[in-house]
């Protein structure tokens, strides 16, 4: 067995596929390929699997992720979401005659995992959502946000990475931040972001990772957070919510039932509060200036 190999854990019934990140003589640090899970494991508990191997749980997650991406793409293609033809007073033309441009909300994404960050940025790019992403250790997110927020001026902030209940403790209290690997770091980052912008609709904050202290993250000022059921969340769940916020009109609130249903982990993995979207549209449609014929005015 080598670093980079795909493995499953015997003691967990091989339910999640991991990649070996680091090895010592008897232990390995392993990272979930689909779920935001970083763990250590005895080498004798690991079983190497081929790249084509699929766990039932992982396959369900991949199918759900594909469905969620399809839904987001539909949001990009349906002008009815802007209120066209619904008496909103924004357009007087019929949908076929509408000429407009879109300004999706801008995302600032901090991720404690470089691999998941790259996947997240790829998804934002596919959906044509403006985004800046940075690989930042969870313990440093608050200080990095303090510096980045005034420069980036995002509509949506995502702080995610790795978390979990510290089962190594002899006793742990799910209500205490001390029982979690990184929830206290996410709380600190949320507080910095909420101090920067106190209005929940002016800055949407999506925070947390696997098994995070959901109530503490919401209490610190997040709009959406993980994990109500203290379960594993999919690597792209925070991205899905951020994208939904970026592509929902400022005149509408994000449909909580819809967004949580379409996350891969569901309502046990993420939850949130009523929040307005951040997409704006303008008229007329922006033109390619290179095609314009302009006659200079006489002075």
Secondary structure, 3 states (H helix, E strand, C coil): CCCCCEEEEHHHCCCCCEEEEEECCCEEEEEECCECCEEEEEHHHEEECCCCCCCHHHHHHHHHHHHHHHHHHHHHHCHHHHCCCCCCCCCCCCHHHCCCEEECCCEEEEECCHHHHHHHHHHHHHCCCCEEEEECCHHHHHHHHHHHHHHHCCCEEEEECCCCECCCCCCCCCCCHHHECCHHHHHHHHHHHHHHCCCCCCCEEEECCCCCCHHHHHHHCCCEECCCCCCCCECCHHHHHHHHHHHCECCCECCHHHHHHHCCCHHHCCEECCCECCEEEECCCCCCHHHCCCCCCCC
